[in-house]
Amino acid sequence: MEHLQDPPAATCPGIRRITTPAGDPAWLVTGYAAARSLLADARVGRSHPDPDNAPRFSDSMLLGRPWGTVRTERTEHARMRRLMARAFSSGQSEALRPRIQEMTDRLLDELSGLPRPADFHQAVSQPLPALVIAVLLGVPAEDRDRFRRWSDDWTHAEDHERARSGMENLRAYMTDLVAAKRGRPGDDAISDLLSVADGSGEVTEAEVVALATTLLFAGNETTVAAIDKGVLLLLGHEQAREAVWRDPALAPAAVEEVLRARSPMPVDPATEQLGIVRYAHEDLDTGGAGIRAGDLILVRKLDANQDPSVFPDPERFDVARHPNPHLTFGYGPRYCPGAPLARVELQVLFSTLPRRFPGLRLANPGEPPRRQPGRLTPHPEHLLVTW
C-alpha cells in the first residue's frame, strides 16, 4: 500500500484527491459522469485486497472498514441481490401501497391532534418508515420503538461505542426473530427468505439474519431523512408547495426532485466529505484520474445530482423537473433494491398531505432546523410545523 502515502495531485473536474477525517488519502467523486461510471464499474467494490491496511473515511461502524473479500464479493453481491429482489420488487412495494396509506392516515390523524407547532419529525418522519419496514419483514409493531432506537444508535459517526451497541442489538434481535419465524412462518420477507434457505440451500440462516438486519436498518434510516428533507423543501419553496397542494398528482415528480436536491439543513463537518465508500480492485483511469488498486473512493451522489451539465439550473427546486436521472439510489448493479418501497412511501405521504393539511407550513420559515450532530444520516433535532 505504499502508493497511499504518496497521493497524486488533483486531476480532472469531478474527481479530486482529499484527506479523510481519519487522515487517509481518498478520491472524492462529485461529477455526474464519473460518479455514474464508478457506481456501475465491476472493478470497484466494498471489499479491499488488504483490509487491515485499507484507507478509511472514519472510525464509524458503518464506514470504518471494508466488507467482504475481493475474490468473492462480486458473486456474493449478485446472489444477495437476487434474494433482496424477492422482498423489494416493484410489485411487492405496490402491493403494500394500501397498507402504507393506512399507516400514513393514522399518523396524520395523530399529528392533527397535537398542540401547534408540532414536531413533524417525531410525529411522522420517524415512525412511518419503521412501521412500513416492520410490516415488510414481519417485525411485531410493538417492537418498532426498540429497533428504531437501535437503528438511530448505529448511525452515530463519532460515538463508536453507541454505534457498536446499536448494531449488536439489532443483530441479536433479528437472530431471535428469524429463529421464531422458522417455527411459525408468516406472510413476510423473512419467512420468504427462510423458505429459500430450506428449499435450495442458496442462503443460510445466518445470512438471512445479516440481510434482514441490513434491510431493517437501511429501510428505516434513509427514508426518515428523505421525508424530513421533503417537508423542508416543499414547505420552504412557496411555488413548489402551491403547485403540489393544488395538484397532488404532481407528488411523484416532486418526490424525484426531493431525492435529487440538497437538504436545507446545515452540513455536519464530521460528514461533510462523506460519500458512497468504495475501493478500487484494479487500476482505473476514470475521467483522467489515475486511480490505483486499493485506493479509497468516495462517490458524492448529492454533488453529482447538482451537475449543471445534466441538471439545468441545479440549485432550483423544480417539482416538474424532467428528465430527472438523479443518482440518489445509485446506478447499475448496485442500484438500491429498496428504491421502489421508498418511492411508494414518499409518494403516499406527499400526495396525502395537501388533502389532510391544506394550511401546512413551517413554524419557523427561513430558519433551518438544527441537525442532530455526529450522525451519518441528516436528521433534524426538531421539524416544527403548524397549520
C-alpha positions in Angstrom: 0.0 0.0 0.0 3.0 2.3 -0.5 1.2 4.5 -3.1 -1.4 5.6 -0.5 1.3 7.6 1.3 2.2 9.5 -1.9 -1.1 10.6 -3.5 -1.0 12.2 -6.9 -2.1 15.8 -7.3 -5.7 16.9 -8.0 -6.7 15.9 -11.5 -9.8 16.3 -13.6 -13.1 18.1 -12.9 -15.4 16.0 -10.8 -12.7 13.9 -9.2 -10.1 15.2 -6.8 -7.7 13.9 -4.1 -8.6 14.6 -0.5 -7.6 13.6 3.0 -10.4 11.9 5.0 -11.2 12.7 8.6 -9.3 9.5 9.5 -6.2 11.0 7.9 -6.1 8.7 4.9 -6.0 9.8 1.2 -9.1 9.2 -1.0 -10.6 10.2 -4.3 -13.7 12.4 -3.9 -16.0 12.0 -6.9 -18.5 14.8 -7.4 -19.1 14.9 -11.2 -22.2 13.1 -12.6 -20.4 11.2 -15.4 -17.6 9.9 -13.2 -20.0 9.0 -10.4 -22.3 7.0 -12.6 -19.3 5.3 -14.2 -17.7 4.3 -10.9 -21.0 3.2 -9.4 -21.5 0.8 -12.3 -17.9 -0.4 -12.5 -17.5 -4.1 -11.5 -13.8 -3.4 -10.7 -14.9 -1.2 -7.7 -16.4 -2.7 -4.6 -16.8 -2.5 -0.8 -14.0 -5.0 -0.1 -10.3 -4.3 -0.1 -7.3 -6.6 -1.0 -5.5 -5.7 2.2 -8.4 -4.9 4.7 -6.1 -4.4 7.7 -4.3 -1.6 6.0 -7.2 -0.2 4.0 -7.6 3.6 3.9 -10.7 4.7 5.9 -13.1 7.6 5.8 -13.6 7.5 9.6 -13.7 5.1 12.5 -17.5 4.7 12.3 -19.1 1.2 12.5 -20.6 1.7 9.0 -17.6 3.2 7.2 -14.6 2.4 9.2 -13.6 -0.8 7.5 -14.0 -2.8 4.2 -16.6 -5.5 3.9 -16.2 -8.9 2.3 -13.4 -10.2 0.2 -12.3 -9.2 -3.3 -12.3 -12.8 -4.5 -15.9 -13.4 -3.7 -17.6 -10.0 -3.4 -19.0 -9.9 -7.0 -20.7 -13.3 -6.9 -21.9 -12.8 -3.3 -23.3 -9.4 -4.1 -25.2 -10.8 -7.1 -26.6 -13.7 -5.1 -27.8 -11.4 -2.2 -29.4 -9.0 -4.7 -31.4 -11.9 -6.1 -32.7 -12.6 -2.7 -33.4 -9.0 -1.8 -35.3 -8.6 -5.1 -37.9 -11.1 -3.7 -38.7 -8.6 -0.9 -38.3 -5.3 -2.6 -39.7 -5.9 -6.1 -41.8 -3.1 -7.6 -44.9 -5.3 -7.5 -44.4 -6.1 -3.8 -43.9 -2.4 -3.0 -47.1 -1.5 -4.9 -49.0 -4.3 -3.1 -48.1 -2.5 0.2 -49.4 0.9 -1.0 -52.9 0.4 0.7 -51.2 -0.6 4.0 -48.8 2.4 3.7 -51.8 4.7 3.1 -53.5 3.4 6.2 -50.3 3.9 8.3 -49.9 7.4 6.9 -53.5 8.3 7.6 -53.3 7.1 11.2 -50.1 9.1 11.8 -51.6 12.2 10.3 -54.7 11.8 12.5 -52.4 11.7 15.5 -50.5 14.8 14.2 -53.7 16.8 13.8 -54.5 16.3 17.5 -51.1 17.6 18.7 -50.6 21.1 20.1 -49.2 23.5 17.5 -46.5 23.9 16.5 -45.9 20.2 16.3 -42.7 18.2 15.6 -43.2 16.5 12.2 -40.0 14.6 12.6 -41.2 12.9 15.8 -44.8 12.5 14.7 -44.5 11.3 11.2 -41.0 11.1 9.7 -39.5 8.7 12.2 -42.5 6.3 12.8 -43.7 5.9 9.2 -40.6 4.1 7.8 -40.3 2.0 10.9 -43.9 0.8 10.6 -43.5 0.0 6.9 -40.3 -2.0 7.2 -41.8 -3.8 10.2 -44.7 -4.9 8.1 -42.4 -6.0 5.2 -40.1 -8.0 7.4 -42.8 -9.3 9.8 -41.4 -7.4 12.8 -44.1 -7.0 15.5 -45.4 -3.4 15.6 -44.9 -3.2 19.3 -41.1 -3.7 18.8 -40.7 -0.7 16.4 -39.6 1.7 19.0 -36.8 -0.6 20.1 -35.4 -1.2 16.6 -35.8 2.4 15.7 -33.7 3.4 18.7 -31.0 0.8 17.8 -31.0 1.9 14.2 -30.6 5.5 15.4 -27.6 4.5 17.6 -26.0 2.7 14.6 -25.7 5.9 12.6 -23.5 7.8 15.1 -20.3 8.7 13.3 -18.4 9.8 16.5 -19.8 7.8 19.4 -18.4 4.4 18.3 -19.5 2.5 21.4 -23.1 3.6 20.9 -22.9 2.7 17.2 -21.4 -0.8 18.0 -24.1 -1.3 20.6 -26.9 -0.4 18.2 -25.5 -2.8 15.5 -25.2 -5.6 18.0 -28.7 -5.1 19.5 -30.2 -5.1 16.0 -28.4 -8.3 15.1 -29.3 -10.0 18.3 -33.0 -9.0 17.9 -33.1 -10.2 14.3 -31.4 -13.5 15.3 -34.3 -14.2 17.7 -36.9 -13.1 15.2 -35.6 -15.3 12.5 -35.5 -18.3 14.9 -39.1 -17.6 15.9 -40.2 -17.4 12.3 -38.6 -20.7 11.4 -41.1 -22.3 13.8 -44.1 -20.0 12.8 -43.6 -18.6 9.3 -45.8 -15.7 8.2 -46.5 -13.7 5.1 -43.4 -11.6 5.2 -39.9 -11.2 3.7 -38.1 -13.1 6.4 -40.3 -16.1 6.1 -39.9 -16.0 2.4 -36.1 -15.9 2.7 -36.2 -18.8 5.1 -38.2 -20.8 2.7 -35.4 -20.2 0.1 -32.8 -21.3 2.6 -34.7 -24.5 3.4 -35.6 -25.3 -0.2 -32.5 -24.6 -2.2 -29.7 -24.0 0.3 -28.9 -20.8 -1.6 -28.8 -18.8 1.6 -28.0 -19.8 5.2 -30.0 -18.8 8.3 -27.0 -16.7 9.4 -27.2 -14.8 6.0 -31.0 -14.3 6.5 -30.2 -12.7 9.8 -27.5 -10.4 8.3 -29.7 -9.5 5.3 -32.8 -8.8 7.5 -30.7 -6.7 9.9 -29.3 -4.6 7.0 -32.8 -4.2 5.5 -34.3 -3.2 8.9 -31.6 -0.5 9.3 -31.3 0.8 5.7 -35.1 0.8 5.1 -35.7 2.9 8.1 -32.8 5.5 8.3 -32.6 6.7 4.7 -36.4 7.1 4.3 -36.7 9.1 7.6 -34.1 11.5 6.2 -35.9 11.8 2.8 -39.2 12.6 4.5 -37.6 15.3 6.6 -35.9 16.8 3.6 -39.1 16.7 1.5 -41.1 18.6 4.2 -38.4 21.2 4.4 -38.1 21.7 0.7 -41.8 21.7 -0.2 -42.8 24.0 2.6 -39.8 26.2 2.2 -40.5 26.9 -1.5 -43.8 28.6 -1.9 -44.2 28.0 -5.6 -43.4 24.3 -5.2 -45.8 24.0 -2.3 -48.6 25.7 -4.2 -48.1 23.5 -7.2 -48.3 20.2 -5.2 -51.0 21.4 -2.9 -53.1 22.5 -5.9 -52.4 19.2 -7.8 -51.3 16.3 -5.6 -50.8 14.3 -8.8 -47.5 16.1 -9.0 -46.3 14.2 -6.0 -44.3 11.5 -7.9 -42.3 14.2 -9.8 -41.9 16.2 -6.6 -40.6 13.1 -4.8 -37.9 12.7 -7.5 -36.8 16.3 -7.1 -36.8 15.9 -3.3 -34.4 12.9 -3.8 -32.2 14.9 -6.1 -32.0 18.3 -4.3 -29.7 19.2 -1.4 -31.2 19.4 2.1 -31.7 22.8 3.5 -30.2 21.6 6.9 -26.7 22.8 7.7 -23.9 20.4 6.8 -22.3 18.4 9.6 -18.5 19.0 9.4 -17.9 15.4 10.6 -19.6 14.0 7.5 -19.1 16.9 5.0 -17.0 14.9 2.6 -18.8 11.6 3.1 -19.8 9.7 0.0 -20.6 6.1 -1.0 -17.5 4.2 0.2 -15.8 2.1 -2.5 -12.3 0.6 -3.1 -10.6 0.1 -6.4 -9.9 -3.6 -7.1 -7.8 -2.8 -10.1 -6.0 0.2 -11.5 -8.6 2.5 -13.2 -8.5 5.5 -15.5 -11.8 7.3 -14.8 -12.1 10.8 -16.2 -8.3 11.0 -16.4 -7.8 10.2 -12.7 -5.1 7.6 -12.1 -7.0 5.5 -9.5 -4.8 2.6 -8.3 -5.8 -0.8 -6.9 -6.6 -0.4 -3.2 -7.5 3.3 -3.4 -10.4 4.6 -1.4 -13.2 6.2 -3.5 -15.9 8.4 -2.0 -18.8 8.9 -4.5 -20.8 12.0 -3.6 -24.1 11.3 -5.2 -25.7 14.5 -3.9 -22.9 16.5 -5.6 -23.3 14.6 -8.8 -27.1 15.4 -8.6 -26.1 19.1 -8.9 -24.0 18.7 -12.1 -25.2 21.5 -14.4 -24.3 19.5 -17.5 -27.1 17.1 -16.6 -29.5 19.2 -14.4 -30.0 22.7 -15.8 -30.2 25.3 -13.0 -29.4 22.6 -10.4 -29.9 24.8 -7.4 -33.5 25.5 -8.3 -36.1 23.2 -6.6 -38.4 22.3 -9.5 -41.2 19.8 -8.8 -41.8 19.5 -12.5 -38.2 18.8 -13.5 -38.0 16.3 -16.4 -35.9 14.3 -17.1 -34.5 13.8 -13.6 -31.9 11.0 -13.8 -30.6 11.5 -10.2 -28.2 9.0 -8.7 -29.7 9.1 -5.2 -30.5 5.3 -5.4 -27.2 4.6 -7.1 -26.7 3.2 -10.6 -26.1 -0.1 -12.3 -25.7 -3.4 -10.5 -25.7 -1.7 -7.0 -28.9 0.2 -7.6 -30.7 0.4 -4.3 -33.1 -2.6 -4.0 -35.3 -0.6 -1.6 -35.9 2.2 -4.1 -39.4 1.1 -5.1 -40.6 0.9 -1.5 -39.1 4.2 -0.6 -40.8 5.8 -3.6 -44.2 4.4 -2.6 -43.8 5.7 1.0 -42.8 9.2 -0.2 -45.5 9.4 -2.9 -48.2 8.3 -0.5 -47.2 10.9 2.2 -46.7 13.8 -0.2 -49.9 13.2 -2.1 -51.9 12.9 1.2 -50.5 16.0 3.0 -52.3 18.5 0.7 -55.6 16.9 1.3 -55.2 16.4 5.1 -53.3 19.6 5.9 -54.2 22.3 3.3 -52.6 25.0 5.5 -49.5 23.1 6.5 -46.4 25.4 6.8 -43.1 25.6 8.6 -43.4 27.1 12.1 -40.1 29.0 11.7 -39.8 29.7 7.9 -36.3 30.9 6.8 -34.7 29.2 9.9 -33.4 25.8 9.1 -33.7 23.3 11.9 -30.6 22.3 13.7 -29.1 19.0 12.5 -28.5 16.2 15.1 -24.7 16.3 15.4 -22.4 13.4 14.6 -25.0 11.4 12.6 -24.3 9.8 9.2 -27.9 10.4 8.2 -29.2 14.0 8.3 -31.9 14.1 11.0 -33.2 17.4 12.5 -33.4 17.9 16.2 -36.9 19.2 15.6 -39.0 19.8 12.5 -41.7 22.2 13.7 -44.8 22.7 11.6 -48.2 24.4 12.0 -51.4 24.6 10.0 
